[in-house]
Amino acid sequence: MNKKILALALSLIIATAFVSAQSVYKWTDEEGVTHFGDRQPIGQQSESISIRTGRQSSSDRASPQERVRQINEQQAEAAESEAMTAAEEARQKQRSANCQTATSNLSLISSGSRIKVQEDGEERFLTDEEIAEKREQFEDIAEANCGN
């Protein structure tokens, strides 16, 4: 009984291999209709064509390790992009704060009031030249941080 099953299985495997190795022929009849068949037509010019199955070849398929590597690379790129976005957001907040401070200092200097500073533990008022110098500094800061 086992020999019969083995012989049947072997014949099925061989038949399957033989069937999959057969050619398919393509020809056009006198009326211009295209036909396909597994036998070459008699008296007609035909060409043998190869049939592709729905399966992918093994060379097109990525190994599981390769797919894991690709996924890890994509995740790393996404994390890097997110980190860059967070860093850009922090820079924007810092620029906004710098702009606000410079604008506030410029309005204070422009008010014409005397400005007192503390140096080496002593308080003193800024001279007109020092005020002009500070105004230029704050204008530069405002220009750098308040613009687009």
Backbone hydrogen bonds, N-H to C=O, Kabsch-Sander energy under -0.5 kcal/mol:
donor,donor_aa,acceptor,acceptor_aa,energy
5,I,1,M,-2.0
6,L,2,N,-2.3
7,A,3,K,-2.5
8,L,4,K,-2.6
9,A,5,I,-2.6
10,L,6,L,-2.5
11,S,7,A,-2.5
12,L,8,L,-2.1
13,I,9,A,-2.1
14,I,10,L,-2.3
15,A,11,S,-2.6
16,T,12,L,-2.4
17,A,13,I,-2.1
18,F,14,I,-2.3
19,V,15,A,-2.7
20,S,16,T,-2.3
21,A,17,A,-0.9
22,Q,19,V,-1.2
24,V,49,I,-1.1
25,Y,37,G,-3.6
26,K,47,E,-2.4
27,W,35,H,-2.1
28,T,45,Q,-0.5
29,D,33,V,-2.4
32,G,29,D,-1.8
35,H,27,W,-3.7
37,G,25,Y,-2.2
44,Q,41,P,-0.7
46,S,44,Q,-0.5
47,E,26,K,-2.3
49,I,24,V,-3.0
60,D,57,S,-0.9
61,R,57,S,-0.8
67,R,63,S,-2.4
68,V,64,P,-2.4
69,R,65,Q,-2.2
70,Q,66,E,-2.4
71,I,67,R,-2.4
72,N,68,V,-2.5
73,E,69,R,-2.3
74,Q,70,Q,-2.3
75,Q,71,I,-2.4
76,A,72,N,-2.4
77,E,73,E,-2.4
78,A,74,Q,-2.2
79,A,75,Q,-2.4
80,E,76,A,-2.3
81,S,77,E,-2.4
82,E,78,A,-2.3
83,A,79,A,-2.4
84,M,80,E,-2.4
85,T,81,S,-2.1
86,A,82,E,-2.3
87,A,83,A,-2.4
88,E,84,M,-2.5
89,E,85,T,-2.3
90,A,86,A,-2.1
91,R,87,A,-2.3
92,Q,88,E,-2.3
93,K,89,E,-2.1
94,Q,90,A,-2.3
95,R,91,R,-2.6
96,S,92,Q,-2.3
97,A,93,K,-2.3
98,N,94,Q,-2.6
99,C,95,R,-2.6
100,Q,96,S,-2.5
101,T,97,A,-2.4
102,A,98,N,-2.7
103,T,99,C,-2.6
104,S,100,Q,-2.2
105,N,101,T,-2.6
106,L,102,A,-2.5
107,S,103,T,-2.1
108,L,104,S,-1.9
109,I,105,N,-2.6
110,S,106,L,-2.5
111,S,107,S,-0.8
111,S,108,L,-0.5
112,G,109,I,-1.3
113,S,108,L,-0.6
116,K,114,R,-0.5
117,V,124,R,-3.3
119,E,117,V,-0.5
119,E,122,E,-3.1
122,E,119,E,-2.5
124,R,117,V,-2.7
126,L,115,I,-2.7
131,I,127,T,-2.3
132,A,128,D,-2.1
133,E,129,E,-2.2
134,K,130,E,-2.5
135,R,131,I,-2.6
136,E,132,A,-2.1
137,Q,133,E,-2.0
138,F,134,K,-2.8
139,E,135,R,-2.4
140,D,136,E,-2.4
141,I,137,Q,-2.3
142,A,138,F,-2.7
143,E,139,E,-2.6
144,A,140,D,-2.3
145,N,141,I,-2.0
146,C,142,A,-2.8
147,G,143,E,-0.7
